[in-house]
Amino acid sequence: MIPVKICGITSLENACMAVNYGASAIGMIFYSGSPRYVEPNKAAQWIGRVSGKVKKVGVFVNENIEIIRSTIEKLNLDYIQLHGNESPEFCKEILKPVIKVLRVDKHVDNSVLEKYNVYAFLLDTYKEDKPGGTGEKFNWEFVSALKTETPIILSGGLNADNIIEGINVIQPAAVDLNSGVESSPGEKDDNKMQQLFKILKSTHYHSNLFNDSILGVNDGL
């Protein structure tokens, strides 16, 4: 099955739901402007009880480097996802594998990809003044011809109805879902989650992006 990251996790219950259905990673959003924001101190109360087999991803938007570092240490995060205007130089300062988000409007410039030496790129839908979580998909044809050796994670409006089409067009290394498996912002829906993973069982991939054995860039080791 293709590696799956379930983002916008706000509770132990939702985290365990994602893990039990087969998620390879869960994402916690540490951006106060998001309706799925979780305060790091509150996340610290339950994150240690989440199965160690799933990777923990911290999502930040134009955050101070010291706050990111302290959150990594407090929560023992495995990956850092940067959703803002972070520079290539900023990404290099993160001592964990970095997932850099690129918001797609009509295309992604290959020259932009070449500037970043990160673990993976996550493609999300562009919406002015909204760094992510739009619940809307972008036109996959805009990026189907991207040329990069950096793994691509597909996001943006994915759900059980369209995810197979998105995988076929983009051929990503992993997929990332948020609103597509929710009943309301920050509350994951058991039925939607079950339906999604049932569909994804038919997908086949040789390696898991969220696997320590294939970490390379910015792994902090």
SETI-894590 format. One line per 4 residues: their letters; for each residue x, y, z of N, C-alpha, C, O. Coordinates in Angstrom, 2 decimals. Layout:
N
A) X Y Z X Y Z X Y Z X Y Z  ... $
***
This chain:
221
MIPV) 0.83 -1.20 0.00 0.00 0.00 0.00 0.86 1.24 0.00 1.90 1.29 0.67  0.45 2.26 -0.75 1.19 3.51 -0.78 1.26 4.10 0.63 0.27 4.04 1.37  2.41 4.68 1.02 2.49 5.31 2.34 1.47 6.44 2.49 1.29 7.24 1.58  0.81 6.48 3.64 -0.25 7.46 3.89 0.08 8.27 5.13 0.42 7.72 6.18 $
KICG) -0.01 9.58 4.99 0.09 10.48 6.15 -1.29 11.08 6.40 -1.90 11.65 5.50  -1.76 10.96 7.63 -3.01 11.59 8.03 -2.65 12.83 8.84 -2.03 12.72 9.90  -3.04 13.99 8.34 -2.65 15.24 8.98 -3.81 15.84 9.75 -4.95 15.38 9.64  -3.51 16.88 10.54 -4.53 17.54 11.33 -4.98 16.72 12.53 -6.12 16.83 12.97 $
ITSL) -4.08 15.90 13.06 -4.40 15.08 14.23 -4.40 15.97 15.48 -3.44 16.69 15.74  -5.49 15.90 16.24 -5.60 16.76 17.42 -5.80 16.00 18.73 -5.89 16.61 19.80  -5.87 14.67 18.66 -6.13 13.90 19.88 -5.55 12.50 19.77 -5.24 12.03 18.68  -5.42 11.86 20.91 -4.93 10.48 20.94 -5.90 9.56 20.21 -5.48 8.66 19.49 $
ENAC) -7.19 9.79 20.37 -8.20 8.96 19.72 -8.04 8.99 18.20 -8.05 7.94 17.54  -7.89 10.18 17.64 -7.73 10.31 16.20 -6.41 9.73 15.73 -6.34 9.14 14.65  -5.36 9.89 16.53 -4.05 9.35 16.18 -4.12 7.82 16.11 -3.62 7.21 15.16  -4.73 7.22 17.11 -4.83 5.76 17.14 -5.71 5.24 16.01 -5.44 4.16 15.47 $
MAVN) -6.75 5.97 15.64 -7.60 5.59 14.53 -6.77 5.50 13.25 -6.87 4.53 12.50  -5.95 6.53 13.01 -5.12 6.55 11.81 -4.12 5.39 11.82 -3.93 4.73 10.80  -3.50 5.16 12.95 -2.51 4.09 13.06 -3.16 2.73 12.84 -2.62 1.89 12.11  -4.31 2.51 13.44 -4.98 1.21 13.35 -5.41 0.88 11.92 -5.46 -0.29 11.55 $
YGAS) -5.71 1.89 11.13 -6.12 1.64 9.75 -4.92 1.50 8.81 -5.08 1.05 7.67  -3.74 1.89 9.27 -2.56 1.66 8.45 -1.76 2.87 8.04 -0.94 2.77 7.12  -1.98 4.01 8.69 -1.19 5.20 8.34 0.28 4.98 8.67 0.62 4.37 9.69  1.14 5.49 7.81 2.58 5.43 8.06 3.05 6.62 8.88 4.08 6.55 9.56 $
AIGM) 2.28 7.72 8.83 2.67 8.93 9.55 1.42 9.72 9.94 0.38 9.63 9.28  1.54 10.49 11.02 0.48 11.41 11.42 1.08 12.80 11.53 2.25 12.95 11.89  0.28 13.81 11.22 0.76 15.18 11.28 0.00 15.99 12.32 -1.23 15.94 12.38  0.73 16.75 13.12 0.14 17.67 14.08 0.46 19.09 13.63 1.61 19.40 13.31 $
IFYS) -0.54 19.94 13.59 -0.37 21.30 13.07 -0.12 22.27 14.22 -0.98 22.48 15.08  1.07 22.86 14.23 1.46 23.80 15.27 1.44 25.23 14.72 2.38 26.00 14.90  0.36 25.54 14.07 0.14 26.87 13.49 -1.20 27.37 14.03 -2.24 26.80 13.71  -1.16 28.42 14.83 -2.36 28.86 15.55 -3.46 29.37 14.64 -4.61 29.48 15.06 $
GSPR) -3.13 29.67 13.39 -4.15 30.13 12.45 -4.97 29.01 11.85 -5.92 29.27 11.10  -4.64 27.78 12.16 -5.36 26.64 11.61 -6.49 26.19 12.54 -6.32 26.21 13.76  -7.64 25.78 11.98 -8.70 25.23 12.83 -8.33 23.88 13.43 -9.02 23.37 14.31  -7.21 23.31 12.96 -6.73 22.02 13.47 -5.47 22.21 14.34 -4.72 21.26 14.56 $
YVEP) -5.28 23.42 14.81 -4.12 23.72 15.66 -4.16 22.90 16.94 -5.20 22.77 17.58  -3.00 22.36 17.30 -2.88 21.68 18.59 -1.69 22.31 19.32 -0.61 22.47 18.76  -1.92 22.66 20.56 -0.88 23.29 21.36 0.16 22.23 21.73 -0.22 21.17 22.23  1.45 22.49 21.52 2.48 21.47 21.78 2.42 20.86 23.17 2.62 19.66 23.32 $
NKAA) 2.16 21.66 24.19 2.10 21.11 25.54 0.95 20.13 25.70 1.06 19.16 26.45  -0.15 20.37 25.01 -1.28 19.44 25.06 -0.96 18.17 24.29 -1.30 17.07 24.72  -0.31 18.32 23.13 0.09 17.15 22.35 1.05 16.28 23.14 1.04 15.05 23.03  1.89 16.93 23.95 2.87 16.18 24.75 2.21 15.25 25.75 2.82 14.29 26.20 $
QWIG) 0.96 15.53 26.11 0.26 14.71 27.09 -0.16 13.35 26.53 -0.42 12.42 27.29  -0.24 13.24 25.19 -0.71 11.97 24.62 0.18 11.38 23.52 0.04 10.20 23.19  1.07 12.17 22.97 1.82 11.67 21.81 2.69 10.47 22.14 2.93 9.62 21.28  3.16 10.38 23.36 3.99 9.25 23.76 3.24 7.94 23.80 3.85 6.87 23.84 $
RVSG) 1.91 8.01 23.78 1.09 6.79 23.83 0.72 6.29 22.44 0.07 5.26 22.29  1.13 7.04 21.41 0.87 6.62 20.04 1.93 5.60 19.63 3.10 5.75 19.96  1.51 4.58 18.94 2.42 3.51 18.53 3.69 4.04 17.89 3.65 4.95 17.06  4.81 3.47 18.29 6.09 3.91 17.77 6.30 3.58 16.31 7.23 4.10 15.69 $
KVKK) 5.45 2.73 15.74 5.64 2.36 14.33 5.21 3.47 13.39 5.59 3.46 12.22  4.43 4.42 13.87 3.99 5.52 13.01 4.88 6.73 13.26 5.25 7.03 14.40  5.23 7.43 12.18 6.10 8.59 12.30 5.28 9.83 12.65 4.15 10.00 12.19  5.88 10.68 13.46 5.21 11.91 13.90 5.79 13.11 13.16 7.00 13.35 13.16 $
VGVF) 4.90 13.86 12.52 5.29 15.00 11.70 4.77 16.28 12.33 3.57 16.39 12.61  5.64 17.24 12.55 5.23 18.55 13.05 5.08 19.52 11.90 6.00 19.68 11.09  3.93 20.19 11.82 3.65 21.11 10.72 3.74 22.54 11.23 3.09 22.91 12.21  4.57 23.36 10.56 4.81 24.74 10.97 4.65 25.68 9.78 4.84 25.28 8.63 $
VNEN) 4.29 26.94 10.08 4.15 27.96 9.05 4.96 29.20 9.47 4.57 29.91 10.39  6.07 29.44 8.78 6.90 30.62 9.03 7.21 30.79 10.53 7.12 31.89 11.07  7.56 29.69 11.17 7.80 29.69 12.61 9.26 30.00 12.92 10.15 29.77 12.10  9.49 30.53 14.11 10.84 30.78 14.61 11.59 29.46 14.75 11.03 28.47 15.22 $
IEII) 12.85 29.44 14.34 13.63 28.21 14.33 13.77 27.62 15.74 13.77 26.40 15.89  13.89 28.46 16.75 14.06 27.96 18.11 12.79 27.29 18.62 12.85 26.32 19.37  11.63 27.80 18.22 10.37 27.18 18.61 10.23 25.81 17.94 9.77 24.86 18.57  10.64 25.72 16.69 10.61 24.43 15.99 11.51 23.44 16.71 11.12 22.29 16.94 $
RSTI) 12.71 23.87 17.04 13.66 22.98 17.70 13.14 22.51 19.06 13.27 21.33 19.40  12.57 23.41 19.84 12.06 23.03 21.16 10.87 22.08 21.05 10.69 21.20 21.89  10.05 22.26 20.00 8.91 21.37 19.79 9.37 19.99 19.35 8.80 18.98 19.77  10.40 19.94 18.52 10.99 18.65 18.13 11.44 17.88 19.36 11.16 16.69 19.50 $
EKLN) 12.14 18.56 20.25 12.67 17.91 21.45 11.54 17.49 22.40 11.57 16.40 22.96  10.57 18.36 22.56 9.48 18.09 23.51 8.63 16.90 23.08 8.20 16.10 23.91  8.40 16.78 21.78 7.48 15.76 21.27 8.18 14.61 20.55 7.53 13.68 20.08  9.51 14.69 20.46 10.27 13.65 19.77 9.74 13.44 18.35 9.45 12.32 17.95 $
LDYI) 9.63 14.53 17.60 9.11 14.48 16.24 10.10 13.83 15.29 11.31 13.94 15.48  9.59 13.15 14.28 10.44 12.46 13.31 10.69 13.29 12.06 11.77 13.20 11.46  9.71 14.09 11.66 9.81 14.91 10.44 9.23 16.29 10.72 8.39 16.47 11.60  9.70 17.26 9.95 9.17 18.62 10.04 8.63 19.03 8.67 9.32 18.93 7.66 $
QLHG) 7.37 19.48 8.66 6.72 19.92 7.43 6.57 21.43 7.49 5.97 21.97 8.42  7.13 22.11 6.49 7.15 23.57 6.47 6.19 24.08 5.40 6.37 23.83 4.21  5.15 24.80 5.84 4.05 25.21 4.98 4.11 26.67 4.57 3.21 27.16 3.89  5.16 27.38 4.98 5.19 28.81 4.71 6.17 29.21 3.62 6.34 28.50 2.63 $
NESP) 6.82 30.35 3.83 7.78 30.88 2.85 9.21 30.59 3.26 10.11 31.38 2.97  9.42 29.48 3.92 10.76 29.14 4.42 11.76 29.00 3.27 11.46 28.39 2.25  12.93 29.57 3.46 13.97 29.55 2.43 14.71 28.22 2.44 14.63 27.46 3.41  15.45 27.93 1.35 16.29 26.73 1.36 17.29 26.74 2.51 17.58 25.69 3.08 $
EFCK) 17.80 27.91 2.85 18.77 28.01 3.95 18.11 27.68 5.29 18.71 27.01 6.13  16.89 28.14 5.47 16.15 27.85 6.70 15.94 26.35 6.85 16.10 25.80 7.93  15.57 25.71 5.76 15.32 24.27 5.80 16.56 23.49 6.24 16.45 22.47 6.92  17.73 23.98 5.85 18.97 23.29 6.20 19.26 23.35 7.69 20.05 22.56 8.21 $
EILK) 18.64 24.29 8.39 18.88 24.44 9.83 18.06 23.45 10.66 18.28 23.32 11.86  17.12 22.77 10.03 16.27 21.81 10.74 16.97 20.47 10.81 17.27 19.86 9.78  17.24 20.00 12.02 17.96 18.73 12.19 17.03 17.53 12.23 17.20 16.61 13.03  16.06 17.55 11.35 15.16 16.43 11.11 14.83 16.46 9.63 14.97 17.51 9.00 $
PVIK) 14.40 15.35 9.05 14.02 15.37 7.63 12.92 16.41 7.39 11.92 16.44 8.11  13.12 17.23 6.38 12.19 18.32 6.09 11.30 17.97 4.90 11.77 17.55 3.85  10.00 18.16 5.08 9.02 18.08 3.99 8.63 19.51 3.67 7.96 20.17 4.47  9.03 19.99 2.50 8.71 21.37 2.12 7.46 21.39 1.26 7.36 20.69 0.26 $
VLRV) 6.50 22.20 1.69 5.23 22.29 0.99 5.31 23.30 -0.14 5.80 24.41 0.03  4.81 22.91 -1.30 4.68 23.79 -2.45 3.21 23.89 -2.80 2.57 22.88 -3.09  2.67 25.09 -2.77 1.26 25.29 -3.08 1.09 25.53 -4.57 1.69 26.44 -5.13  0.29 24.71 -5.20 0.16 24.71 -6.65 -1.02 25.57 -7.09 -2.15 25.36 -6.67 $
DKHV) -0.74 26.55 -7.94 -1.78 27.36 -8.56 -2.00 26.82 -9.97 -2.97 26.11 -10.24  -1.08 27.17 -10.87 -1.18 26.64 -12.24 0.00 25.76 -12.60 -0.10 24.95 -13.52  1.11 25.90 -11.89 2.26 25.06 -12.18 3.26 25.18 -11.05 3.14 26.05 -10.18  4.25 24.32 -11.06 5.38 24.40 -10.15 6.63 24.55 -10.99 6.90 23.72 -11.87 $
DNSV) 7.40 25.58 -10.74 8.62 25.85 -11.50 9.71 24.87 -11.06 10.04 24.80 -9.88  10.25 24.13 -12.01 11.32 23.18 -11.67 12.52 23.86 -11.04 13.22 23.25 -10.24  12.77 25.12 -11.39 13.91 25.83 -10.83 13.75 26.05 -9.33 14.73 26.13 -8.60  12.49 26.15 -8.87 12.23 26.28 -7.44 12.58 24.99 -6.72 13.19 25.01 -5.65 $
LEKY) 12.21 23.87 -7.31 12.52 22.57 -6.71 14.01 22.38 -6.55 14.48 21.82 -5.55  14.77 22.84 -7.53 16.22 22.63 -7.54 16.91 23.39 -6.41 18.03 23.04 -6.03  16.28 24.42 -5.88 16.90 25.24 -4.83 16.87 24.55 -3.48 17.69 24.85 -2.60  15.92 23.63 -3.30 15.72 23.02 -1.99 16.37 21.64 -1.90 16.14 20.78 -2.75 $
NVYA) 17.17 21.45 -0.87 17.75 20.15 -0.57 17.00 19.58 0.63 17.48 19.64 1.77  15.82 19.02 0.36 14.96 18.55 1.44 14.62 17.07 1.23 14.93 16.49 0.19  13.98 16.48 2.23 13.66 15.06 2.17 12.54 14.76 1.18 12.58 13.76 0.47  11.54 15.64 1.14 10.41 15.45 0.23 9.71 16.78 0.00 9.83 17.71 0.79 $
FLLD) 8.98 16.85 -1.11 8.09 17.97 -1.39 6.65 17.49 -1.22 6.31 16.38 -1.63  5.82 18.34 -0.62 4.40 18.04 -0.53 3.66 19.06 -1.38 3.80 20.27 -1.17  2.89 18.59 -2.34 2.14 19.45 -3.23 0.73 19.65 -2.69 -0.02 18.69 -2.51  0.38 20.91 -2.43 -0.93 21.24 -1.90 -1.56 22.31 -2.77 -0.90 22.88 -3.64 $
TYKE) -2.83 22.59 -2.55 -3.57 23.54 -3.37 -3.31 24.98 -2.91 -3.37 25.28 -1.72  -3.03 25.85 -3.87 -2.81 27.26 -3.55 -4.14 27.97 -3.34 -5.07 27.83 -4.13  -4.21 28.72 -2.26 -5.34 29.60 -2.02 -4.80 30.81 -1.27 -4.16 30.68 -0.23  -5.07 31.98 -1.81 -4.50 33.19 -1.25 -4.82 33.33 0.24 -5.97 33.15 0.66 $
DKPG) -3.78 33.65 1.01 -3.90 33.88 2.45 -4.28 32.63 3.24 -4.68 32.73 4.40  -4.15 31.47 2.62 -4.42 30.23 3.35 -3.30 29.25 3.06 -3.21 28.72 1.95  -2.41 28.98 4.05 -1.23 28.16 3.80 -1.49 26.68 3.59 -0.57 25.94 3.26  -2.72 26.23 3.78 -3.01 24.81 3.58 -4.39 24.49 4.12 -5.11 25.36 4.61 $
GTGE) -4.75 23.21 4.02 -6.03 22.78 4.55 -7.23 23.36 3.83 -8.26 23.61 4.45  -7.10 23.57 2.54 -8.20 24.16 1.78 -9.33 23.18 1.51 -10.47 23.57 1.32  -9.00 21.89 1.50 -9.99 20.88 1.16 -10.30 20.84 -0.33 -11.25 20.19 -0.75  -9.49 21.53 -1.11 -9.71 21.60 -2.56 -8.51 20.99 -3.28 -7.37 21.15 -2.85 $
KFNW) -8.77 20.30 -4.37 -7.68 19.73 -5.16 -7.24 20.72 -6.24 -8.01 21.56 -6.70  -5.97 20.60 -6.62 -5.47 21.40 -7.74 -5.52 20.55 -9.01 -5.78 19.35 -8.95  -5.28 21.18 -10.14 -5.27 20.46 -11.41 -4.00 19.62 -11.49 -2.91 20.16 -11.71  -4.13 18.32 -11.31 -2.95 17.45 -11.27 -2.14 17.48 -12.56 -0.94 17.24 -12.54 $
EFVS) -2.78 17.77 -13.66 -2.07 17.80 -14.93 -0.99 18.88 -14.94 -0.02 18.79 -15.69  -1.15 19.92 -14.08 -0.17 21.01 -14.02 1.20 20.52 -13.56 2.22 21.10 -13.92  1.23 19.44 -12.77 2.50 19.00 -12.19 2.85 17.58 -12.58 3.81 17.01 -12.05  2.11 16.99 -13.48 2.34 15.58 -13.83 3.69 15.38 -14.52 4.20 14.26 -14.57 $
ALKT) 4.27 16.45 -15.06 5.55 16.33 -15.77 6.72 16.89 -14.96 7.77 17.19 -15.53  6.56 17.03 -13.66 7.64 17.54 -12.82 8.87 16.66 -12.93 8.77 15.43 -13.00  10.03 17.30 -12.94 11.28 16.56 -13.02 12.07 16.83 -11.73 12.71 17.87 -11.59  12.03 15.89 -10.82 12.79 16.00 -9.58 13.04 14.61 -9.03 12.19 13.72 -9.13 $
ETPI) 14.21 14.43 -8.44 14.52 13.16 -7.80 14.06 13.15 -6.35 14.09 12.11 -5.69  13.63 14.31 -5.85 13.11 14.39 -4.49 11.71 13.80 -4.46 10.89 14.13 -5.31  11.41 12.93 -3.48 10.08 12.32 -3.43 8.96 13.36 -3.35 9.12 14.41 -2.73  7.84 13.04 -3.98 6.67 13.92 -3.98 5.56 13.28 -3.15 5.23 12.11 -3.31 $
ILSG) 4.98 14.08 -2.25 3.81 13.68 -1.48 2.62 14.46 -2.05 2.66 15.69 -2.14  1.57 13.75 -2.42 0.40 14.40 -2.99 -0.60 14.73 -1.88 -0.94 13.88 -1.06  -1.08 15.99 -1.88 -2.07 16.44 -0.91 -3.05 17.36 -1.63 -2.96 17.55 -2.85  -3.98 17.92 -0.88 -4.91 18.89 -1.44 -6.22 18.31 -1.90 -6.34 17.85 -3.04 $
GLNA) -7.22 18.30 -1.02 -8.56 17.88 -1.39 -8.72 16.41 -1.71 -9.67 16.02 -2.39  -7.82 15.58 -1.23 -7.91 14.15 -1.50 -8.98 13.50 -0.62 -9.16 13.86 0.54  -9.68 12.53 -1.21 -10.66 11.74 -0.47 -10.81 10.39 -1.15 -10.13 10.10 -2.13  -11.69 9.56 -0.62 -11.85 8.21 -1.16 -12.31 8.21 -2.61 -12.06 7.25 -3.34 $
DNII) -12.99 9.27 -3.03 -13.54 9.31 -4.39 -12.50 9.65 -5.46 -12.64 9.23 -6.61  -11.46 10.40 -5.09 -10.53 10.87 -6.12 -9.08 10.43 -5.94 -8.24 10.71 -6.79  -8.78 9.73 -4.84 -7.38 9.49 -4.53 -6.69 8.56 -5.52 -5.51 8.75 -5.82  -7.38 7.57 -6.03 -6.75 6.66 -6.98 -6.40 7.39 -8.27 -5.34 7.16 -8.85 $
EGIN) -7.28 8.27 -8.71 -6.99 9.08 -9.90 -5.76 9.95 -9.67 -4.90 10.05 -10.54  -5.68 10.58 -8.50 -4.53 11.42 -8.18 -3.23 10.64 -8.17 -2.21 11.11 -8.67  -3.27 9.45 -7.60 -2.08 8.60 -7.57 -1.66 8.21 -8.99 -0.47 8.22 -9.31  -2.62 7.89 -9.83 -2.31 7.48 -11.20 -1.71 8.62 -12.01 -0.82 8.39 -12.84 $
VIQP) -2.17 9.85 -11.79 -1.67 11.00 -12.55 -0.31 11.45 -12.06 0.60 11.67 -12.86  -0.16 11.60 -10.75 1.06 12.18 -10.18 2.14 11.13 -9.91 3.33 11.44 -9.98  1.73 9.90 -9.62 2.68 8.85 -9.22 3.52 9.30 -8.02 4.75 9.27 -8.08  2.88 9.72 -6.95 3.63 10.22 -5.79 4.27 9.10 -4.99 3.94 7.93 -5.15 $
AAVD) 5.20 9.50 -4.11 5.83 8.54 -3.21 4.96 8.29 -1.99 5.13 7.28 -1.29  4.02 9.21 -1.72 3.10 9.07 -0.58 1.92 10.02 -0.80 1.96 10.89 -1.67  0.89 9.83 0.00 -0.27 10.72 -0.05 -0.54 11.26 1.35 -0.21 10.64 2.36  -1.15 12.45 1.39 -1.42 13.15 2.64 -2.88 13.57 2.65 -3.33 14.27 1.73 $
LNSG) -3.63 13.16 3.67 -5.04 13.52 3.75 -5.36 14.21 5.06 -4.73 13.96 6.09  -6.35 15.10 4.99 -6.76 15.84 6.17 -8.28 15.94 6.19 -8.95 15.11 6.81  -8.83 16.95 5.52 -10.28 17.16 5.54 -11.06 16.01 4.88 -12.22 15.77 5.20  -10.40 15.29 3.97 -11.07 14.20 3.27 -11.43 13.02 4.14 -12.19 12.15 3.72 $
VESS) -10.91 12.99 5.37 -11.26 11.91 6.31 -11.78 12.49 7.62 -11.60 11.91 8.69  -12.45 13.66 7.52 -12.95 14.32 8.71 -14.48 14.44 8.70 -15.12 14.45 7.65  -15.04 14.53 9.90 -16.44 14.88 10.07 -16.58 16.38 10.32 -17.61 16.98 10.01  -15.52 16.98 10.89 -15.41 18.42 11.11 -13.93 18.71 11.31 -13.17 17.79 11.60 $
PGEK) -13.49 19.98 11.16 -12.06 20.28 11.28 -11.46 19.76 12.59 -11.88 20.13 13.68  -10.46 18.90 12.43 -9.78 18.35 13.60 -10.40 17.10 14.17 -9.86 16.52 15.12  -11.52 16.65 13.61 -12.18 15.43 14.09 -12.23 14.41 12.95 -12.98 14.58 11.99  -11.44 13.35 13.05 -11.40 12.34 12.01 -12.64 11.45 12.08 -13.18 11.18 13.15 $
DDNK) -13.07 11.00 10.92 -14.29 10.21 10.78 -13.92 8.75 10.54 -13.23 8.42 9.58  -14.38 7.89 11.42 -14.02 6.48 11.34 -14.46 5.85 10.02 -13.69 5.10 9.42  -15.67 6.13 9.58 -16.18 5.54 8.34 -15.39 6.00 7.12 -15.07 5.20 6.25  -15.07 7.30 7.06 -14.29 7.83 5.94 -12.88 7.26 5.94 -12.33 6.95 4.89 $
MQQL) -12.31 7.12 7.13 -10.97 6.56 7.24 -10.96 5.10 6.77 -10.08 4.69 6.02  -11.94 4.35 7.23 -12.03 2.94 6.85 -12.20 2.79 5.34 -11.55 1.94 4.73  -13.06 3.61 4.75 -13.29 3.55 3.31 -12.02 3.88 2.53 -11.69 3.23 1.54  -11.31 4.91 3.01 -10.08 5.32 2.33 -9.06 4.19 2.30 -8.53 3.86 1.23 $
FKIL) -8.77 3.61 3.45 -7.73 2.58 3.51 -8.15 1.31 2.79 -7.31 0.57 2.28  -9.42 1.05 2.75 -9.91 -0.11 1.98 -9.57 0.08 0.50 -9.15 -0.87 -0.17  -9.76 1.29 0.00 -9.44 1.59 -1.39 -7.94 1.52 -1.64 -7.50 1.02 -2.67  -7.17 2.03 -0.70 -5.72 2.10 -0.90 -5.02 0.75 -0.77 -3.86 0.62 -1.17 $
KSTH) -5.69 -0.23 -0.23 -5.08 -1.56 -0.10 -4.66 -2.11 -1.46 -3.77 -2.97 -1.54  -5.29 -1.64 -2.52 -4.97 -2.15 -3.86 -3.75 -1.49 -4.46 -3.29 -1.91 -5.53  -3.21 -0.46 -3.80 -2.02 0.22 -4.34 -0.77 -0.51 -3.88 -0.73 -1.07 -2.78  0.24 -0.49 -4.72 1.48 -1.22 -4.42 2.69 -0.30 -4.58 2.85 0.36 -5.61 $
YHSN) 3.55 -0.28 -3.55 4.77 0.52 -3.61 5.90 -0.28 -2.99 5.71 -1.03 -2.04  7.10 -0.11 -3.56 8.25 -0.91 -3.15 8.89 -0.43 -1.86 9.50 -1.21 -1.13  8.77 0.87 -1.57 9.41 1.40 -0.36 8.47 2.36 0.35 7.53 2.89 -0.25  8.73 2.56 1.62 7.91 3.45 2.42 8.70 4.73 2.68 9.77 4.70 3.29 $
LFND) 8.17 5.85 2.21 8.83 7.13 2.40 9.09 7.42 3.87 10.11 8.01 4.23  8.16 6.97 4.72 8.29 7.21 6.15 8.94 6.01 6.83 8.34 5.32 7.65  10.17 5.78 6.45 10.90 4.60 6.94 12.33 5.02 7.24 13.01 5.54 6.36  12.78 4.80 8.47 14.12 5.25 8.87 15.23 4.70 7.99 16.28 5.32 7.85 $
SILG) 15.00 3.53 7.39 16.06 2.89 6.61 16.39 3.65 5.34 17.44 3.43 4.74  15.47 4.57 4.90 15.75 5.30 3.67 15.94 6.78 3.91 15.94 7.57 2.97  16.12 7.18 5.20 16.38 8.58 5.47 17.72 8.98 4.89 18.68 8.21 4.90  17.78 10.19 4.39 19.04 10.67 3.82 19.26 12.12 4.11 20.01 12.47 5.02 $
VNDG) 18.61 12.99 3.36 18.82 14.42 3.50 18.25 14.93 4.81 17.14 14.57 5.20  19.06 15.79 5.49 18.58 16.46 6.71 18.10 15.48 7.79 17.17 15.78 8.53  18.74 14.32 7.87 18.24 13.36 8.85 18.81 13.58 10.25 18.40 12.93 11.21  19.76 14.51 10.36 20.27 14.86 11.67 21.12 13.80 12.30 21.38 13.86 13.51 $
L) 21.57 12.83 11.54 22.37 11.75 12.10 23.85 11.96 11.84 24.68 11.14 12.24 $
***
